[in-house]
Amino acid sequence: MIKIHQLIHANALIEHGSFRKAALTQNISRPAFSRSIANLEHSLGVQLFHRHPSGVSITVYGEVLKKYINSISIELSELEREIQLIKGLGTGALTVALGCYFSQISAYQALGILISEYPELKGKALVHDYIEIERLILTKGIDLGLTEISRAKENEYLEVQSLGKHQGVFFCRSNHPLLKKEDLIGADFTPYPLVFTKVPKQIASLMPGKLYQVENQDYVLPSLEVENFSSAKQIVLESDAFGVAVPLQIESELENGQLSVLPYLAPWLVTEYGFMYLRDRALSPVAEKYIGIVRDLERKANIRNQVLLDKYVNNASLKGSLDVP
């Protein structure tokens, strides 16, 4: 009968290619480790590893084992996670992935509030684009995602909770040449780089500036793709590039005159975002708590964002079309 520890040992041997090194990582003696591998091979009735003076290599049977070990490890982690949830010990664990733009509106602040309430909280807070977040959820690499959800709503394996919508604007440094133009049109942006994340194809035709097609993908890329909003903001401050933001994200730079909102009509620049998680995977109590904190913060953010839109979007026709949904 195959034992779990034998699979763990085999995985270590595959990774390190040496009985001595693999045994060290498992904190057991070399002879005991060798017996574990030999017993696994005996149980399966095949040779999994070729032994060489310089180390080991896997046989064709070992390749088959390698293919299944990762999925077995994931399922074991899921078993442990479910048991801990039932026992009530999962309240202090959370692994969340955040969209690079939405993370700075309420997500990070919510994590601060959460960890003050749960000082023993363990987990990870990652930042990725919406495509990678969806993949991580489907492979059980994270518990919860907070990002753009229009694509995820079509996936039958995902549970999606809409959080809200924020009206975005185009912004640039305060002395940018575009601010000297009247009645901006899309073609006026072409000479200047767009700093942004991946752009879904459904809005690509509306975006000003240069965009680049990616073969066999449902998105296009800007001149300079970034993975976090802080980078985009810094690049715009130091160049003739322009970016996209929710006014709340650039409030301090608007207040001190470093950045300006471009007077360009873009009522379509509203992205629906929210939470997503695996439909058949229970959320931990701390994840549910986090969702509630974010929702409370988002209600306040919506109000503040509207105030900033009214204050900094001066073109009357533009301001009238930028009401937050």
C-alpha positions as semicolon CSV with decimal commas, in nm:
position;residue;x (nm);y (nm);z (nm)
1;M;0,000;0,000;0,000
2;I;0,133;0,343;-0,095
3;K;0,202;0,576;0,198
4;I;0,173;0,953;0,181
5;H;0,524;1,003;0,317
6;Q;0,659;0,784;0,035
7;L;0,510;1,020;-0,224
8;I;0,659;1,318;-0,039
9;H;1,000;1,148;-0,042
10;A;0,969;1,063;-0,413
11;N;0,885;1,425;-0,489
12;A;1,193;1,540;-0,295
13;L;1,411;1,295;-0,489
14;I;1,269;1,419;-0,820
15;E;1,340;1,778;-0,716
16;H;1,696;1,727;-0,585
17;G;1,819;1,435;-0,799
18;S;2,020;1,295;-0,509
19;F;1,934;1,056;-0,225
20;R;2,165;1,244;0,011
21;K;2,024;1,592;-0,064
22;A;1,664;1,471;-0,066
23;A;1,708;1,289;0,267
24;L;1,848;1,607;0,423
25;T;1,542;1,809;0,318
26;Q;1,317;1,548;0,481
27;N;1,520;1,534;0,805
28;I;1,572;1,157;0,791
29;S;1,879;0,939;0,745
30;R;1,999;0,837;0,401
31;P;1,930;0,463;0,465
32;A;1,577;0,534;0,591
33;F;1,508;0,755;0,288
34;S;1,640;0,484;0,050
35;R;1,415;0,222;0,215
36;S;1,113;0,453;0,172
37;I;1,179;0,489;-0,202
38;A;1,247;0,114;-0,240
39;N;0,921;0,032;-0,059
40;L;0,729;0,268;-0,290
41;E;0,879;0,100;-0,596
42;H;0,794;-0,242;-0,450
43;S;0,432;-0,136;-0,388
44;L;0,397;-0,016;-0,747
45;G;0,594;-0,307;-0,892
46;V;0,812;-0,081;-1,108
47;Q;1,144;0,105;-1,094
48;L;1,085;0,477;-1,057
49;F;1,446;0,596;-1,054
50;H;1,769;0,509;-1,233
51;R;2,055;0,507;-0,982
52;H;2,383;0,661;-1,104
53;P;2,712;0,734;-0,922
54;S;2,641;1,106;-0,965
55;G;2,273;1,094;-0,863
56;V;1,940;0,969;-0,996
57;S;1,715;1,020;-1,297
58;I;1,353;0,924;-1,329
59;T;1,232;0,633;-1,541
60;V;0,925;0,639;-1,765
61;Y;0,729;0,514;-1,462
62;G;0,875;0,795;-1,257
63;E;0,748;1,044;-1,515
64;V;0,396;0,912;-1,462
65;L;0,434;0,944;-1,085
66;K;0,565;1,301;-1,122
67;K;0,254;1,398;-1,317
68;Y;0,024;1,289;-1,034
69;I;0,225;1,400;-0,730
70;N;0,139;1,771;-0,768
71;S;-0,235;1,708;-0,794
72;I;-0,219;1,469;-0,497
73;S;-0,038;1,735;-0,292
74;I;-0,305;1,993;-0,379
75;E;-0,584;1,757;-0,276
76;L;-0,409;1,679;0,053
77;S;-0,378;2,052;0,123
78;E;-0,750;2,090;0,046
79;L;-0,833;1,806;0,286
80;E;-0,632;1,971;0,563
81;R;-0,790;2,309;0,488
82;E;-1,147;2,173;0,503
83;I;-1,080;1,992;0,830
84;Q;-0,935;2,308;0,985
85;L;-1,240;2,507;0,874
86;I;-1,474;2,256;1,035
87;K;-1,267;2,264;1,355
88;G;-1,281;2,643;1,352
89;L;-0,905;2,687;1,319
90;G;-0,914;2,846;0,975
91;T;-1,026;3,188;1,090
92;G;-0,668;3,315;1,087
93;A;-0,570;3,210;0,733
94;L;-0,617;3,401;0,408
95;T;-0,450;3,399;0,068
96;V;-0,587;3,671;-0,158
97;A;-0,488;3,807;-0,499
98;L;-0,570;4,165;-0,589
99;G;-0,601;4,345;-0,919
100;C;-0,319;4,595;-0,954
101;Y;-0,555;4,895;-0,974
102;F;-0,831;4,791;-0,736
103;S;-0,581;4,694;-0,467
104;Q;-0,516;5,058;-0,382
105;I;-0,876;5,171;-0,357
106;S;-0,985;4,962;-0,059
107;A;-0,814;4,622;-0,061
108;Y;-0,493;4,713;0,122
109;Q;-0,675;4,927;0,376
110;A;-0,911;4,638;0,443
111;L;-0,616;4,406;0,504
112;G;-0,482;4,652;0,760
113;I;-0,814;4,654;0,942
114;L;-0,834;4,275;0,921
115;I;-0,489;4,208;1,062
116;S;-0,554;4,446;1,350
117;E;-0,851;4,229;1,442
118;Y;-0,670;3,901;1,374
119;P;-0,307;3,960;1,486
120;E;-0,223;3,592;1,428
121;L;-0,340;3,607;1,067
122;K;-0,127;3,399;0,830
123;G;-0,136;3,405;0,454
124;K;-0,043;3,603;0,144
125;A;-0,158;3,915;-0,037
126;L;-0,056;3,900;-0,403
127;V;-0,103;4,147;-0,688
128;H;-0,177;4,014;-1,038
129;D;-0,378;4,095;-1,349
130;Y;-0,730;3,956;-1,385
131;I;-0,620;3,665;-1,606
132;E;-0,361;3,535;-1,359
133;I;-0,600;3,579;-1,064
134;E;-0,859;3,364;-1,239
135;R;-0,597;3,096;-1,306
136;L;-0,478;3,096;-0,944
137;I;-0,833;3,047;-0,817
138;L;-0,903;2,761;-1,057
139;T;-0,581;2,585;-0,952
140;K;-0,654;2,647;-0,582
141;G;-0,346;2,864;-0,544
142;I;-0,545;3,133;-0,362
143;D;-0,864;3,155;-0,158
144;L;-1,006;3,476;-0,295
145;G;-0,956;3,722;-0,579
146;L;-1,051;4,090;-0,602
147;T;-1,030;4,220;-0,958
148;E;-1,217;4,295;-1,282
149;I;-1,493;4,032;-1,314
150;S;-1,655;4,068;-1,658
151;R;-1,466;3,766;-1,791
152;A;-1,499;3,560;-1,472
153;K;-1,880;3,584;-1,480
154;E;-1,877;3,353;-1,783
155;N;-1,684;3,080;-1,598
156;E;-1,912;2,812;-1,453
157;Y;-1,652;2,708;-1,195
158;L;-1,628;3,051;-1,032
159;E;-1,850;3,222;-0,782
160;V;-1,851;3,595;-0,853
161;Q;-1,972;3,877;-0,627
162;S;-1,996;4,220;-0,784
163;L;-1,847;4,487;-0,560
164;G;-1,902;4,806;-0,753
165;K;-1,795;5,038;-1,028
166;H;-1,570;5,340;-1,025
167;Q;-1,548;5,593;-1,307
168;G;-1,196;5,619;-1,437
169;V;-1,019;5,918;-1,594
170;F;-0,706;5,973;-1,798
171;F;-0,433;6,158;-1,615
172;C;-0,090;6,308;-1,687
173;R;0,175;6,527;-1,525
174;S;0,060;6,884;-1,466
175;N;0,265;7,044;-1,748
176;H;0,191;6,780;-2,013
177;P;0,153;6,903;-2,375
178;L;-0,195;6,746;-2,399
179;L;-0,325;6,991;-2,139
180;K;-0,260;7,275;-2,383
181;K;-0,494;7,131;-2,644
182;E;-0,862;7,210;-2,666
183;D;-1,129;6,952;-2,746
184;L;-0,906;6,648;-2,718
185;I;-0,974;6,356;-2,953
186;G;-0,828;6,004;-2,950
187;A;-0,572;6,082;-3,221
188;D;-0,414;6,349;-2,998
189;F;-0,295;6,075;-2,761
190;T;-0,111;5,868;-3,024
191;P;0,234;6,033;-2,984
192;Y;0,234;5,961;-2,611
193;P;0,283;5,625;-2,433
194;L;-0,005;5,474;-2,239
195;V;0,099;5,320;-1,906
196;F;-0,160;5,069;-1,795
197;T;-0,236;4,703;-1,739
198;K;-0,378;4,457;-1,994
199;V;-0,674;4,604;-2,184
200;P;-0,974;4,376;-2,254
201;K;-1,048;4,364;-2,627
202;Q;-1,407;4,481;-2,574
203;I;-1,287;4,831;-2,484
204;A;-0,966;4,837;-2,690
205;S;-1,128;5,021;-2,981
206;L;-1,233;5,300;-2,744
207;M;-0,896;5,349;-2,573
208;P;-0,685;5,641;-2,696
209;G;-0,314;5,593;-2,754
210;K;-0,119;5,305;-2,903
211;L;-0,224;4,950;-2,823
212;Y;-0,059;4,629;-2,938
213;Q;-0,236;4,309;-3,037
214;V;-0,143;3,980;-2,869
215;E;-0,198;3,673;-3,084
216;N;-0,472;3,436;-2,965
217;Q;-0,549;3,645;-2,655
218;D;-0,864;3,835;-2,553
219;Y;-0,666;4,142;-2,449
220;V;-0,430;4,399;-2,597
221;L;-0,126;4,565;-2,439
222;P;-0,049;4,934;-2,380
223;S;0,285;5,095;-2,464
224;L;0,410;5,007;-2,117
225;E;0,239;4,734;-1,916
226;V;0,270;4,761;-1,538
227;E;0,178;4,527;-1,254
228;N;0,099;4,785;-0,989
229;F;-0,055;5,130;-0,991
230;S;0,227;5,293;-0,792
231;S;0,463;5,217;-1,080
232;A;0,224;5,365;-1,335
233;K;0,185;5,682;-1,134
234;Q;0,559;5,730;-1,092
235;I;0,623;5,675;-1,463
236;V;0,359;5,931;-1,558
237;L;0,503;6,185;-1,314
238;E;0,847;6,154;-1,476
239;S;0,751;6,146;-1,846
240;D;0,509;6,241;-2,122
241;A;0,322;5,915;-2,071
242;F;-0,041;5,918;-1,962
243;G;-0,233;5,674;-1,747
244;V;-0,573;5,564;-1,627
245;A;-0,692;5,599;-1,269
246;V;-0,983;5,643;-1,038
247;P;-0,947;6,001;-0,906
248;L;-0,929;5,864;-0,552
249;Q;-0,600;5,693;-0,644
250;I;-0,430;6,019;-0,739
251;E;-0,601;6,252;-0,491
252;S;-0,285;6,374;-0,318
253;E;-0,107;6,441;-0,651
254;L;-0,411;6,629;-0,779
255;E;-0,421;6,833;-0,460
256;N;-0,054;6,933;-0,479
257;G;-0,065;7,002;-0,853
258;Q;0,170;6,726;-0,968
259;L;-0,095;6,550;-1,175
260;S;-0,395;6,664;-1,376
261;V;-0,704;6,497;-1,518
262;L;-0,717;6,512;-1,897
263;P;-1,040;6,666;-2,033
264;Y;-1,127;6,368;-2,253
265;L;-1,479;6,227;-2,267
266;A;-1,471;5,861;-2,156
267;P;-1,804;5,755;-2,002
268;W;-1,722;5,396;-2,098
269;L;-1,415;5,395;-1,872
270;V;-1,601;5,215;-1,597
271;T;-1,484;4,869;-1,501
272;E;-1,698;4,628;-1,303
273;Y;-1,498;4,456;-1,035
274;G;-1,557;4,233;-0,740
275;F;-1,469;3,912;-0,562
276;M;-1,426;3,570;-0,716
277;Y;-1,358;3,230;-0,567
278;L;-1,400;2,864;-0,652
279;R;-1,769;2,773;-0,650
280;D;-1,733;2,440;-0,467
281;R;-1,472;2,564;-0,219
282;A;-1,587;2,701;0,116
283;L;-1,452;3,040;0,219
284;S;-1,286;3,066;0,559
285;P;-1,445;3,292;0,824
286;V;-1,159;3,540;0,786
287;A;-1,222;3,560;0,409
288;E;-1,589;3,635;0,473
289;K;-1,484;3,901;0,723
290;Y;-1,246;4,054;0,468
291;I;-1,522;4,075;0,208
292;G;-1,742;4,263;0,454
293;I;-1,466;4,512;0,541
294;V;-1,396;4,583;0,174
295;R;-1,765;4,644;0,104
296;D;-1,785;4,899;0,385
297;L;-1,477;5,081;0,256
298;E;-1,604;5,078;-0,102
299;R;-1,922;5,260;-0,006
300;K;-1,712;5,543;0,137
301;A;-1,476;5,535;-0,163
302;N;-1,765;5,582;-0,405
303;I;-1,877;5,896;-0,226
304;R;-1,525;6,040;-0,214
305;N;-1,458;5,958;-0,578
306;Q;-1,768;6,147;-0,688
307;V;-1,654;6,453;-0,492
308;L;-1,318;6,441;-0,669
309;L;-1,478;6,399;-1,010
310;D;-1,689;6,708;-0,950
311;K;-1,384;6,901;-0,833
312;Y;-1,124;6,811;-1,095
313;V;-1,316;6,735;-1,412
314;N;-1,381;7,090;-1,527
315;N;-1,528;7,037;-1,875
316;A;-1,905;7,066;-1,826
317;S;-2,003;6,808;-2,085
318;L;-1,743;6,567;-1,953
319;K;-1,847;6,616;-1,592
320;G;-2,208;6,545;-1,681
321;S;-2,114;6,208;-1,831
322;L;-1,891;6,099;-1,548
323;D;-2,150;6,023;-1,284
324;V;-2,056;5,714;-1,088
325;P;-2,305;5,436;-1,167
